[in-house]
Each structure stands twice: as structure tokens, then as C-alpha cells.
Amino acid sequence: MLQALRVPRNGAVGVAVGVAIAVLAYLARVFELLGPFAGTREYPGLGPEGWFLILAFVLATSTALLVASVLTVVEAVRLARRL
């Protein structure tokens, strides 16, 4: 069933998309590619780069899960229509 729904491929695509989006968001935030951050905050322990790295990890994993889930549902609907 997992092979029929192409779950391994969907997972790999999801991870690739998630990592790409997280890297772009991290670089945009840390290097201020979209302009400087107007707010003033304190980032205890890790500093802003560390906290944004953690947030980038959360963004990557959640995006990967979302993309893989959507692709798997699309494949399940496609298989159901063939039957």
C-alpha cells in the first residue's frame, strides 16, 4: 500500500521542499535580505541566529509533513478513481 501511494517519494519531495523553504526563510531573516527587523527583542542563550535556526527546523519539518501528506492524498484519490 505504501508503494502504491508512493509514500517514500512523497516524503523525499516533502523534505526537499521543506528544507528549501526553511533555508530561504532563515537566510532572509538572518542576513536581513528583506530589510532590517524593526522590533527589539532579547534572545537569551542562543542569540537571534540560534533561535531562528530552531524556527527554521520547525518550518522545515512541518512543511515536509504537509507536502508529503498532500501528495499522498492526491495519489490516493488518483488510485481510487481508477478503480
C-alpha positions as CSV (number, residue, x, y, z in Angstrom):
1,M,0.0,0.0,0.0
2,L,2.8,2.4,0.8
3,Q,4.4,1.7,-2.5
4,A,1.1,2.2,-4.3
5,L,0.6,5.6,-2.7
6,R,4.3,6.5,-3.4
7,V,4.9,7.4,0.2
8,P,8.7,7.2,0.0
9,R,8.8,9.5,-3.0
10,N,6.3,11.9,-1.4
11,G,8.4,12.0,1.8
12,A,11.5,12.8,-0.2
13,V,9.8,15.6,-2.1
14,G,8.3,16.9,1.1
15,V,11.7,17.0,2.8
16,A,13.3,18.7,-0.2
17,V,10.6,21.4,-0.3
18,G,10.6,21.9,3.5
19,V,14.4,22.3,3.7
20,A,14.4,24.7,0.7
21,I,11.7,26.9,2.2
22,A,13.4,26.9,5.7
23,V,16.8,27.8,4.3
24,L,15.4,30.6,2.3
25,A,13.4,31.9,5.3
26,Y,16.5,31.6,7.6
27,L,18.8,33.4,5.1
28,A,16.2,36.1,4.6
29,R,15.8,36.7,8.3
30,V,19.4,36.4,9.5
31,F,21.0,38.3,6.6
32,E,18.1,40.8,6.5
33,L,17.5,40.3,2.8
34,L,14.1,41.8,3.1
35,G,15.3,44.8,5.2
36,P,16.1,45.2,8.9
37,F,13.9,43.9,11.6
38,A,12.1,46.8,13.2
39,G,11.4,45.2,16.6
40,T,13.8,45.0,19.5
41,R,13.8,41.7,21.3
42,E,16.2,39.7,23.5
43,Y,17.2,36.2,22.5
44,P,18.5,34.5,25.6
45,G,21.2,31.8,25.4
46,L,21.4,31.2,21.7
47,G,21.1,34.7,20.2
48,P,18.9,35.5,17.3
49,E,20.7,33.2,14.8
50,G,20.2,30.2,17.1
51,W,16.5,30.9,17.7
52,F,15.9,31.4,14.0
53,L,17.7,28.1,13.3
54,I,15.4,26.3,15.6
55,L,12.4,28.0,14.0
56,A,13.8,27.1,10.5
57,F,13.9,23.4,11.7
58,V,10.3,23.6,12.8
59,L,9.3,25.2,9.5
60,A,11.2,22.6,7.5
61,T,9.6,19.6,9.3
62,S,6.1,21.0,9.3
63,T,6.3,21.9,5.6
64,A,7.8,18.5,4.8
65,L,4.9,16.8,6.5
66,L,2.3,19.0,4.8
67,V,3.7,18.5,1.3
68,A,4.1,14.7,1.8
69,S,0.6,14.4,3.1
70,V,-0.9,16.4,0.3
71,L,1.0,14.4,-2.3
72,T,-0.1,11.1,-0.7
73,V,-3.8,12.2,-0.6
74,V,-3.6,13.2,-4.3
75,E,-2.1,9.8,-5.1
76,A,-4.8,8.0,-3.1
77,V,-7.6,10.0,-4.9
78,R,-6.0,9.2,-8.2
79,L,-5.9,5.4,-7.4
80,A,-9.4,5.5,-6.1
81,R,-10.7,7.0,-9.4
82,R,-9.0,4.2,-11.4
83,L,-10.9,1.5,-9.5
